[in-house]
Amino acid sequence: MQIVIVGAGYVGLVSSACFAEFGINVTCVDSDSERVRELQDGRVPIFEPGLEDLVKRNAAAGRLAFRDRLSDAIGEADAVFIAVGTPSRRGGQAADLSFVQQATRDIATGLSPVSSRTVIVTKSTVPVGTAALIEQIVVATRPELVPGRDFDVASNPEFLREGSAIEDFMHPDRVICGTESVHAEHVLRELYAPLDVRNLPMMFTDRATAELIKLAANSFLAMKVSFINEMADLCERCDADVQDLAQGLGLDPRIGPRFLHPGPGFGGSCFPKDANALVAIARELDVDVRLVETTIRVNEARKAAMADRVREVMDGDIAGKRIAVLGVTFKPNTDDLREAPSLIIVPKLLEMGASVTAYDPAGSAAPRALPEFRHVRWADSAEAALRDADAVVVLTEWNEFRGLAAHRIADLLREPVVIDLRNALNAQEMRNAGLRYYGVGRGRIHPLGP
Ligand SMILES: NC(=O)c1ccc[n+]([C@@H]2O[C@H](COP(=O)([O-])OP(=O)(O)OC[C@H]3O[C@@H](n4cnc5c(N)ncnc54)[C@H](O)[C@@H]3O)[C@@H](O)[C@H]2O)c1
């Protein structure tokens, strides 16, 4: 089989490499020529464990190629996947579909006149009705093409998570496909056959439902995170422990243990934008989705409140204090900074008069370029960030930080204050080393100190 994937970002690149690994011939197209040149030279422009090897191996085997022009790539492709970005529209909640629309026009132009009935598949997370819109754009661009005869449009939302994207693609919980076309269903089943062999739940539904499943899934997970964050606040007031609470809740299979980790608020390229997109769609359709609306508000307030928490535990004043920040990406094992809590918390700490020295294992090149981090100093190791700081704030739970020895932290810090907004460190060890340790939802905000 032969497919084209439009977009060489997290989703497009991972999907391209994984489909190629299945033995499918994949051309991955990105309009960013610089990115394509890097990929053609064997360099992978994003940080994702295992991706570089997979890309190199499949490119060397001749199954994976990169192009910057879609029209050169489509030919007789069995399917073209759209995996371009769908960010929130500037100043609004709804998804910006301009990249999808442009990609669709390019696909329509590239479809061969005697088409092999290519299936256009949306992998991007899109509003309900986008598959129908894509169909209209193709017909408006190429009036001679008839849907269901010359091409089909299907929805196949992607559920991979950055940081474990390859594992998620290769061993998904489910593959959701939205199509009413027998031909499209056949093509999708064949493409995913290497997974299906292992009895993967592959669900077929209509296009609108498939589109909505993705937005509903991310909104639900966002709600779960905000729920446990509120429980953490409650635990702090009544001297309870949210880690044990989460475990107790999660043992109920109706609730499940995952996504019950309190922290500084959810971020990333998906949860905030997809929850907002769901709200925008519901408003347009005059439906109340107050739980999701509230989740968004609760999360925004939480990120902002985290800087106040740092100030509170540092006796109400951080002006002139040096704070070491460990981790700025929205989660570990990615270099993605989109909507990361650090983008709100760090500027607030700076505004309050603190100086910030940060370290992130994914490097400082990308964060340095962001205006939010203009006044941040960057260290090239966790230890260098900690040296002579008045407090350390853990913002991302990279494994590297879990390995920091408590006595070493105590030696490096000027003041023994550890504010662990991810509950990533061992509270008991910190306490034994004489540190004032503040976790999230683990008893009162007074320290678990000596
Ligand atoms: N990142 C995730 O973890 C994740 C998970 C599941 C779903 N998604 C969804 O998948 C989609 C893509 O997300 P991402 O994080 O991979 O985005 P991304 O921003 O990392 O990558 C998008 C790529 O598309 C390219 N592009 C844009 N318009 C193009 C065009 N007309 N032709 C060719 N290339 C074009 C861009 O240059 C960019 O490289 C989004 O809808 C997102 O919500 C993302």
The ligand as an SDF file (V2000), in Angstrom:
LIG
                    3D

 44 48  0  0  0  0  0  0  0  0999 V2000
    0.7160   16.3960   19.6890 N   0  0  0  0  0  0  0  0  0  0  0  0
   -0.0570   15.4270   20.1840 C   0  0  0  0  0  0  0  0  0  0  0  0
    0.2520   14.8090   21.1910 O   0  0  0  0  0  0  0  0  0  0  0  0
   -1.3440   15.0670   19.4860 C   0  0  0  0  0  0  0  0  0  0  0  0
   -2.0050   13.8820   19.8390 C   0  0  0  0  0  0  0  0  0  0  0  0
   -3.1860   13.5490   19.1850 C   0  0  0  0  0  0  0  0  0  0  0  0
   -3.7100   14.4070   18.2280 C   0  0  0  0  0  0  0  0  0  0  0  0
   -3.0620   15.5700   17.9220 N   0  0  0  0  0  0  0  0  0  0  0  0
   -3.6470   16.4170   16.8840 C   0  0  0  0  0  0  0  0  0  0  0  0
   -2.9320   16.1870   15.6810 O   0  0  0  0  0  0  0  0  0  0  0  0
   -2.7970   17.3950   14.9260 C   0  0  0  0  0  0  0  0  0  0  0  0
   -1.3360   17.7000   14.6760 C   0  0  0  0  0  0  0  0  0  0  0  0
   -0.7170   17.9510   15.9120 O   0  0  0  0  0  0  0  0  0  0  0  0
    0.8790   18.0430   16.0640 P   0  0  0  0  0  0  0  0  0  0  0  0
    1.1670   18.2100   17.5110 O   0  0  0  0  0  0  0  0  0  0  0  0
    1.5080   16.9230   15.3020 O   0  0  0  0  0  0  0  0  0  0  0  0
    1.1540   19.4290   15.2700 O   0  0  0  0  0  0  0  0  0  0  0  0
    2.5300   20.1010   14.9190 P   0  0  0  0  0  0  0  0  0  0  0  0
    2.2990   21.5600   15.0100 O   0  0  0  0  0  0  0  0  0  0  0  0
    3.6420   19.4660   15.6850 O   0  0  0  0  0  0  0  0  0  0  0  0
    2.7600   19.7160   13.3720 O   0  0  0  0  0  0  0  0  0  0  0  0
    1.9730   20.1630   12.3150 C   0  0  0  0  0  0  0  0  0  0  0  0
    2.8460   20.1730   11.0440 C   0  0  0  0  0  0  0  0  0  0  0  0
    2.0010   20.4150    9.9280 O   0  0  0  0  0  0  0  0  0  0  0  0
    2.7070   21.2270    8.9790 C   0  0  0  0  0  0  0  0  0  0  0  0
    1.7290   21.8380    8.0710 N   0  0  0  0  0  0  0  0  0  0  0  0
    0.8220   22.7990    8.3420 C   0  0  0  0  0  0  0  0  0  0  0  0
    0.0890   23.0680    7.2250 N   0  0  0  0  0  0  0  0  0  0  0  0
    0.5550   22.2630    6.2370 C   0  0  0  0  0  0  0  0  0  0  0  0
    0.2030   22.0520    4.8760 C   0  0  0  0  0  0  0  0  0  0  0  0
   -0.7940   22.7300    4.2880 N   0  0  0  0  0  0  0  0  0  0  0  0
    0.9000   21.1390    4.1670 N   0  0  0  0  0  0  0  0  0  0  0  0
    1.9050   20.4540    4.7330 C   0  0  0  0  0  0  0  0  0  0  0  0
    2.2780   20.5890    6.0290 N   0  0  0  0  0  0  0  0  0  0  0  0
    1.6040   21.4730    6.7730 C   0  0  0  0  0  0  0  0  0  0  0  0
    3.4680   22.1900    9.8710 C   0  0  0  0  0  0  0  0  0  0  0  0
    4.5630   22.7760    9.1810 O   0  0  0  0  0  0  0  0  0  0  0  0
    3.8980   21.2890   11.0450 C   0  0  0  0  0  0  0  0  0  0  0  0
    5.1750   20.7260   10.8240 O   0  0  0  0  0  0  0  0  0  0  0  0
   -3.5430   18.4610   15.7420 C   0  0  0  0  0  0  0  0  0  0  0  0
   -4.8610   18.5390   15.2930 O   0  0  0  0  0  0  0  0  0  0  0  0
   -3.4950   17.9020   17.1440 C   0  0  0  0  0  0  0  0  0  0  0  0
   -4.5750   18.3700   17.9370 O   0  0  0  0  0  0  0  0  0  0  0  0
   -1.8920   15.9140   18.5180 C   0  0  0  0  0  0  0  0  0  0  0  0
  1  2  1  0
  2  3  2  0
  2  4  1  0
  4  5  1  0
  4 44  2  0
  5  6  2  0
  6  7  1  0
  7  8  2  0
  8  9  1  0
  8 44  1  0
  9 10  1  0
  9 42  1  0
 10 11  1  0
 11 12  1  0
 11 40  1  0
 12 13  1  0
 13 14  1  0
 14 15  2  0
 14 16  1  0
 14 17  1  0
 17 18  1  0
 18 19  2  0
 18 20  1  0
 18 21  1  0
 21 22  1  0
 22 23  1  0
 23 24  1  0
 23 38  1  0
 24 25  1  0
 25 26  1  0
 25 36  1  0
 26 27  1  0
 26 35  1  0
 27 28  2  0
 28 29  1  0
 29 30  1  0
 29 35  2  0
 30 31  1  0
 30 32  2  0
 32 33  1  0
 33 34  2  0
 34 35  1  0
 36 37  1  0
 36 38  1  0
 38 39  1  0
 40 41  1  0
 40 42  1  0
 42 43  1  0
M  CHG  2   8   1  16  -1
M  END
$$$$
